[in-house]
Amino acid sequence: MAKTRDRLKLWHDSTLPGGMDLLRASCFDYRYPAHSHDQFVIAAFVRGAQHHRIARYQGIAEPGTVMIIPPGEVHTGEAVECDLGWDYCAFYPTAQFVDALATDILPGAGNFDFGRDLLRHNTGLADGLLKASFFASGSLDPLERQCAVYEALGNIIARYGERTGRSVRAVSRPADIRKAQAFLADEFHGHLSIDAVASAVGISQYHLMRSFRVATGLSIHQFLTQVRLGHAKALLAKGVSAAQTATSVGFYDQSHLINQFRRYFGVTPKQYAVESR
């Protein structure tokens, strides 16, 4: 949970293609728990140093670093030194938006991806992302925000995007895990038990819990919480109250939503809703 000296601003901008979450943060004590996103994470680090784990990779992001995390990759983040912390900005574009930009920027055949490197040291591109983040945060003109974000993300794609013969995100998960994920995605709004999930999948409870974590990097409860928080953000950005949102997406009450929202995002549902456009 973010403490007093942590400063995080997370918001949704519906005027950007497909709608996009954006983040500006100065973190000291706050630690991101293991989580993943359905979107890309494209971030620029401008001060301090962040220690992170992305899948099985561990590294340190320092000023001038650009981080690109594909959708679905489980990751964590915390300060290398709490007294120093780290400042960064992040954009969360959908895969569809990234693919559409890549079609214009990288002509030719082959699947598009960013290669295998998660961190790239490029001060110029990092500064460009930071500049776009300032415009996206402060400008009241949707066109100005759109132009800034398009340009910054387009420059990332032009520099590090590539077309290959590989299948993008060719992650093969067992059929029972995919079935469990689909069940959780459909039934997220209810009060679920491990027995209900295991019965829907047709395997034992223990086998499901063990194999789910191995395949996804998350426990079933962590995955379900992420699904619920994703739906919660969509409702909050549309102006639905936190209390109504909580019950709509399966949290026990508003307090439960607030606690989980702060744990995973470092901000409250109200802060997210107020900052969203």
Helices and strands as residue ranges (DSSP letters): E 7-13, E 20-27, E 32-35, E 41-48, E 50-54, E 57-61, E 65-69, E 75-79, E 86-92, H 95-105, E 111-113, E 119-121, H 123-138, H 142-160, E 162-164, H 175-187, H 194-201, H 205-216, H 220-237, H 242-249, H 254-265, H 269-275
